[in-house]
Amino acid sequence: MTAVAPAGPDTSGSSSGGRHLGLALFVIAAAQLMVVLDATITNIALPAIQTDLGVSDANLAWVVNSYALAFGGLLLLGGKAGDLFGRRKMFQVGTAVFTLASLLGGLAPNESLLIGARILQGVGAALAAPSALALITTTFPAGKSRNTAMGVYAAMGGLGATVGLLLGGTLTDVLDWRWVFFVNIPIGLAVLAGTRTLVEAERHPGHLDVPGATTGTGGLIALVYGITRGGEDGWTGGLTLVSFAAAAVLLTAFLYLQARTADPMMPLRLFKDRTRSGSYATMLFIGAGMFATFYL
C-alpha cells in the first residue's frame, strides 16, 4: 500500500486539499509561456545581436533555428524521459537547464557561445514542455479544474508567440538585447520554486529511444542546414546537396526505426487517421509560415 499511494494520480493529485491548485496552474502556465516565448522573443533582437557580436547574415538565422530544432527534435525524447524517470523530475531538470542556458545566452561574448546556449535552451524546453502537459492530468482532478488548466495551458502557446515579439522589441529598445535571455531567469526560478505543488505520476517501463532521437534530430538539422545553404550558395552546391542527402538518409532511418522498435517515440499508427494527419499537416504549414514571417 505504501508503494502504490504516492504514485496514484487520483488519490494524491486529484484532491485539492493542500495542493494549492492555483499555484500549480501558475507554475505550469509560466513554464509553457517561457518555452514558447523564447521561440519568438529573439527575432526582434536579431539586428542588435548581429551588430554587437558581428554575426554573419548566414549564421544569424541559427540564433532562432538552433532553439527550434533542439526543442522540436528532442520533444519526443523528452516526453519519453518523463514517462521513464518521473514527469515532475524531468520538468524540474528541464526548467533548470533552460534557466541556466538563458543566463549563458545573456552573457555570451560571441556567436558560437550564443548559438550553443540556444541549443541548450532547446534541450531544456524539450524536457520541460511535455512533462508540464502530462502533470496537468496528475495534479488537477478530472472535470472543471482540469479543463480550466488545459485551456490555460493551450492559451499560453498563442500568447507566448505574440508576447515574445512585443517583449523582445521592448527589452531591446529600453535595456539591451541580452535581456531577452535574462528575462527568463526570474521566471524559471519561480517555476522551480513552485514545482512542489505538482503531483508526480506513475512511471512507465521501457527505454529511451536514443537511435530514434539521433536520426530524427540529425535529419531535421541536415534538412534546415541544406535549405539555409541553398539560399546562400545555390541549390546545386556541393554542401547543399550533401546536406539534403544526409537529411533523406537520416529521416528515412528514423521512420524505419519507429516502425521496427517495440516502444517507439512516434508510433506511425498515429498517421493512419486522415483527420489527425490533416491536423498535423495544417499545424506544420502554419508554424512554418508564421516563423518565417517573424524572422523576415
Backbone hydrogen bonds, N-H to C=O, Kabsch-Sander energy under -0.5 kcal/mol:
donor,donor_aa,acceptor,acceptor_aa,energy
5,A,1,M,-2.1
7,A,4,V,-0.8
8,G,4,V,-1.0
8,G,5,A,-0.7
12,S,8,G,-1.7
13,G,8,G,-0.5
13,G,9,P,-0.7
19,R,16,S,-1.7
20,H,16,S,-0.8
23,L,20,H,-0.6
24,A,20,H,-2.2
25,L,21,L,-2.5
26,F,22,G,-1.9
27,V,23,L,-2.3
28,I,24,A,-2.2
29,A,25,L,-2.7
30,A,26,F,-2.8
31,A,27,V,-2.0
32,Q,28,I,-2.3
33,L,29,A,-2.7
34,M,30,A,-2.2
35,V,31,A,-2.1
36,V,32,Q,-2.0
37,L,33,L,-2.6
38,D,34,M,-1.5
39,A,36,V,-1.4
40,T,37,L,-1.5
41,I,37,L,-2.5
43,N,40,T,-1.3
44,I,40,T,-0.5
46,L,42,T,-0.7
46,L,43,N,-1.0
49,I,45,A,-2.5
50,Q,46,L,-2.9
51,T,47,P,-2.1
52,D,48,A,-2.4
53,L,49,I,-2.7
54,G,50,Q,-1.2
55,V,50,Q,-0.7
60,L,56,S,-1.4
61,A,57,D,-0.7
62,W,59,N,-1.0
63,V,60,L,-1.5
64,V,61,A,-1.1
65,N,61,A,-3.1
66,S,62,W,-1.9
68,A,64,V,-1.8
69,L,65,N,-2.9
70,A,66,S,-1.9
71,F,67,Y,-2.6
72,G,68,A,-2.8
73,G,69,L,-2.8
74,L,70,A,-1.5
75,L,71,F,-0.5
75,L,72,G,-0.6
78,G,74,L,-2.6
79,G,75,L,-2.1
80,K,76,L,-2.1
81,A,77,L,-2.4
82,G,78,G,-1.7
83,D,79,G,-1.6
84,L,80,K,-1.9
85,F,81,A,-3.0
86,G,82,G,-1.4
90,M,86,G,-2.3
91,F,87,R,-2.3
92,Q,88,R,-2.4
93,V,89,K,-2.7
94,G,90,M,-2.9
95,T,91,F,-2.2
96,A,92,Q,-2.3
97,V,93,V,-2.6
98,F,94,G,-2.5
99,T,95,T,-2.4
100,L,96,A,-2.4
101,A,97,V,-2.6
102,S,98,F,-1.9
103,L,99,T,-1.7
104,L,100,L,-2.2
105,G,101,A,-2.6
106,G,102,S,-2.2
107,L,103,L,-1.4
108,A,104,L,-0.6
108,A,105,G,-0.7
114,L,110,N,-1.7
115,I,111,E,-2.7
116,G,112,S,-2.2
117,A,113,L,-2.2
118,R,114,L,-2.1
119,I,115,I,-2.1
120,L,116,G,-2.1
121,Q,117,A,-2.3
122,G,118,R,-2.1
123,V,119,I,-2.0
124,G,120,L,-2.3
125,A,121,Q,-2.6
126,A,122,G,-2.3
127,L,123,V,-1.4
128,A,124,G,-2.2
129,A,125,A,-2.7
131,S,127,L,-0.6
132,A,128,A,-2.2
133,L,129,A,-1.7
134,A,130,P,-2.0
135,L,131,S,-2.3
136,I,132,A,-0.7
136,I,133,L,-0.8
137,T,133,L,-0.6
137,T,134,A,-0.8
138,T,134,A,-0.8
139,T,135,L,-2.0
140,F,136,I,-2.3
146,R,141,P,-1.2
147,N,143,G,-2.6
148,T,144,K,-2.6
149,A,145,S,-2.0
150,M,146,R,-2.6
151,G,147,N,-2.3
152,V,148,T,-2.5
153,Y,149,A,-2.4
154,A,150,M,-2.4
155,A,151,G,-2.2
156,M,152,V,-1.8
157,G,153,Y,-0.7
157,G,154,A,-0.8
158,G,154,A,-1.1
159,L,155,A,-2.6
160,G,156,M,-2.5
161,A,157,G,-1.5
162,T,158,G,-1.5
163,V,159,L,-3.3
164,G,160,G,-2.1
165,L,161,A,-0.8
165,L,162,T,-0.5
166,L,162,T,-1.6
167,L,163,V,-3.6
168,G,164,G,-2.2
169,G,165,L,-1.8
170,T,166,L,-2.2
171,L,167,L,-2.9
172,T,168,G,-2.0
173,D,169,G,-2.3
174,V,170,T,-2.9
175,L,171,L,-2.2
176,D,171,L,-0.8
179,W,176,D,-1.8
180,V,177,W,-1.8
181,F,178,R,-1.4
182,F,178,R,-2.0
183,V,179,W,-1.7
184,N,181,F,-1.5
185,I,182,F,-1.4
187,I,183,V,-0.8
188,G,184,N,-3.1
189,L,185,I,-2.5
190,A,186,P,-2.1
191,V,187,I,-2.3
192,L,188,G,-2.4
193,A,189,L,-2.2
194,G,190,A,-1.4
195,T,191,V,-0.6
195,T,192,L,-1.0
197,T,194,G,-1.8
198,L,195,T,-1.7
200,E,198,L,-0.5
204,H,83,D,-2.9
210,V,208,L,-1.5
213,A,209,D,-2.3
214,T,210,V,-2.7
215,T,211,P,-2.6
216,G,212,G,-2.5
217,T,213,A,-2.3
218,G,214,T,-2.2
219,G,215,T,-2.2
220,L,216,G,-1.9
221,I,217,T,-2.4
222,A,218,G,-2.4
223,L,219,G,-2.2
224,V,220,L,-2.6
225,Y,221,I,-2.7
226,G,222,A,-2.3
227,I,223,L,-2.1
228,T,224,V,-2.5
229,R,225,Y,-2.9
230,G,226,G,-2.5
231,G,227,I,-1.9
232,E,228,T,-1.2
233,D,229,R,-3.8
234,G,230,G,-1.5
237,G,234,G,-1.0
241,L,237,G,-2.4
242,V,238,G,-2.3
243,S,239,L,-2.1
244,F,240,T,-2.1
245,A,241,L,-2.4
246,A,242,V,-2.6
247,A,243,S,-2.3
248,A,244,F,-2.4
249,V,245,A,-2.3
250,L,246,A,-2.7
251,L,247,A,-2.7
252,T,248,A,-1.9
253,A,249,V,-2.3
254,F,250,L,-2.2
255,L,251,L,-2.1
256,Y,252,T,-2.3
257,L,253,A,-2.7
258,Q,254,F,-2.3
259,A,255,L,-1.7
260,R,256,Y,-1.5
261,T,257,L,-2.6
270,L,267,P,-1.7
271,F,268,L,-1.6
272,K,269,R,-1.4
273,D,270,L,-0.6
274,R,272,K,-0.6
277,S,273,D,-2.6
278,G,274,R,-2.5
279,S,275,T,-1.9
280,Y,276,R,-2.4
281,A,277,S,-2.4
282,T,278,G,-2.2
283,M,279,S,-2.4
284,L,280,Y,-2.1
285,F,281,A,-2.2
286,I,282,T,-2.4
287,G,283,M,-2.5
288,A,284,L,-2.4
289,G,285,F,-2.5
290,M,286,I,-2.6
291,F,287,G,-2.6
292,A,288,A,-1.8
293,T,289,G,-2.0
294,F,290,M,-2.4
295,Y,291,F,-2.1
296,L,292,A,-2.2
